[in-house]
Amino acid sequence: MRAKLRAKYQQKSLGDALSLFGLLLPYGIVFMLFVAIPIAVSIALSLTYFNVIEPPRYMGLFNYITLLTQDEVFSRYILPNTVKYAIIVGPGGYILSFLTAWMLAQIQKLPRTIMALALYTPSMVGPVFITVVWRTLFSGDEAGYINALLLRLELIDKPIQFLLSSDYIMGIMILVSLWSSMGIGFLAMLAGILNVNEELYEAAYMDGLRNRFQEIIYITIPSMKPQMLFGAVMAIVNAFNTGWIGVTLCGANPTPGYAANVIINHIEDYGFTRYEMGYAAAISVALLFLVTCFSKIAHKLFTEKD
Amino acid sequence: MAYQGTKINPTRFSFSQLKFYIILVPLSVFMVLPIVYIINQAFKPLDELFMFPPRFFVQKPTLRNFQELFRTASSTGVPMSRYLLNSVVLTAITLLLTLLIVVLSGYALSKKNFRAKKVLLNINQMALMFVPVSVMIPRYLVVVNLGMDNTILAHIVPLLATPVGLFLVKQFIDQIPDSILEAARIDGAKDFYIIRRIIIPLVRPALATVAILTFQAVWNSAESSNYYITDETLKTFAFYLNSLAASNFSNVTGSVSIAGAGMAAASGLIMFLPNLIIFIFMQSKVMSTMVHSGIK
């Protein structure tokens, strides 16, 4: 009976195909225009010299060779900064999100909801908020809260120029990023942990599971791999998307001694300040490559094998 | 019962939970401190803003900072209300279009069978890790070549490509049993009717979640104004407040100019509050969407 009905509407497949086409078309167009084509154009432009005024001139791999061998700023500051920042904020923020979500799952609903809101809130604030709050907190004169506090506790005797010092700016950037990193990936993991079937734990304890740590490793994480992967992808994207924080905090690109410049600031510098679009595109491709590497690792860890 | 193990989602308090509270409470307090700070800062009168040593809590709250903020116009003479109006209109249009686009393709990718489906799903899953800033130059070229620069479209269209939104809605539609849709089809319902009458009512939580994420993206966005728009009257509120806040910091010391500190705090608060209010109202819907957010 069912098969017959199904056969019946496979007959009017032309109308169906048109309708399907119509459904996918709008998203298809914007996706092509603003995701697929830009990636393709980046790759194509990265092989050229392009200054916006003259048409692009084909240069082969010249930009990549320059990036890897000639660009001292890139190899000495940008790349190490990016890797350091991405590892601490990406995987580091991710582990922090997971552990926090796990602890939240161990308490009652009302306090959990309130605290989850408190933890999620910083991820909603925009750049204006970050500029205003963190720049005043770390402000370099006595009116800066952190300086005032340290002065009062007599830990220092004169204010520190936190945001203008190459020793501190990276640390502050990481702190601010971690502060605002508990976004939807965190919520996904919280929902995932709360939805693990409780009987699994009971069964596992009967089979000799001994402590909470084993419980996380053997039951919680394996039963919520899909959410773990979603959270991981969001954490990685967040780590690479928030590179503007350093420049926003100190108010200048480059930051003092390039200490908080990461790869996206470098793209901006070459693309929009110097108009060397071909070179900037090569840096973009390098960034896409880095993101892909991080994601590959996440997929390796959390893809369900079946 | 011998089983004394874990208690995920407990209904009662027990002393074994105390250790979690000891970690979670200070952490939550640390996370909200900057927010409490900006609220206090925004309501401080001038003398309290520059009191030394600085005081965290406001003593005599005043609305002066907000009044000042609304009175100032940008250096080009465009009043603040214009930026605000731009942002409200843009946000509304972008929200509607995003939800529509995402639900149409989410339905197609979840419930229709066609040859390229698996490929398209994989492409979108790859695109979840898409980092927009990495391709801002080609995006700029696309915008310019389509003649969208300096039009309202430059604010809206780039934001409509939301792999995460499509993914969340598609995952949620997967939960709707095929039998309901099949019954409707046998009764002669067409795709658009099914979407309007069955899909949209059932995936409201996912749509609410996408709406929140889109709202945050549009409302906070200053990039499109920075890169694609030169006409001051078409720029966004976020852009205006951003430049206002930035111009109130002197680059030399990283400290704040006297008049600007309160205004900057007020503008940060205005940008942030709508996000918070919307999220609080929709948080249970967001949580129920997140259950289905896993990547398989």
Interface residues (C-beta under 8 A of the other chain):
Chain A: L5 Y9 A17 S19 L20 G22 L23 L24 P26 Y27 G28 V30 F31 L33 F34 V35 I37 P38 I39 V41 S42 L45 T100 M103 L104 A105 Q106 I107 Q108 K109 P111 T113 I114 M115 L117 A118 L119 Y120 T121 P122 M124 V125 G126 P127 V128 F129 T131 V132 V133 W134 R135 T136 L137 F138 S139 G140 D141 E142 A143 G144 Y145 A148 L151 R152 Q161 F162 L163 L164 W179 M182 I184 L187 A188 L190 A191 G192 I193 L194 N195 V196 E198 Y201 E202 A204 Y205 M206 L209 R212 E215 M224 K225 P226 Q227 M228 L229 F230 V233 M234 I236 V237 F240 N241 G243 W244 C250 G251 A252 I264 I267 E268 G271 F272 M277 A280 A281 S284 L287 L288 V291 T292 F294 S295 F302 E304
Chain B: Y3 G5 T6 K7 I8 N9 P10 T11 R12 F13 Q17 F20 Y21 I23 L24 V25 L27 S28 V29 M31 V32 P34 I35 Y37 I38 Q41 F50 F52 P53 P54 F56 L100 I101 V102 L104 S105 Y107 A108 L109 K112 F114 L120 N124 A127 L128 M129 F130 V131 P132 V133 S134 V135 M136 I137 P138 R139 L141 V142 L146 V157 P158 L160 A161 P163 V164 L166 E182 R185 I186 K190 D191 F192 T209 L213 Q216 W219 N220 A222 Y227 A238 L241 N242 A245 A246 F249 N251 T253 G254 S255 V256 A261 A264 A265 S267 G268 L269 M271 F272 N275 L276 F279 I280 Q283 V286 M287 S288 M290 V291 S293 G294 I295 K296
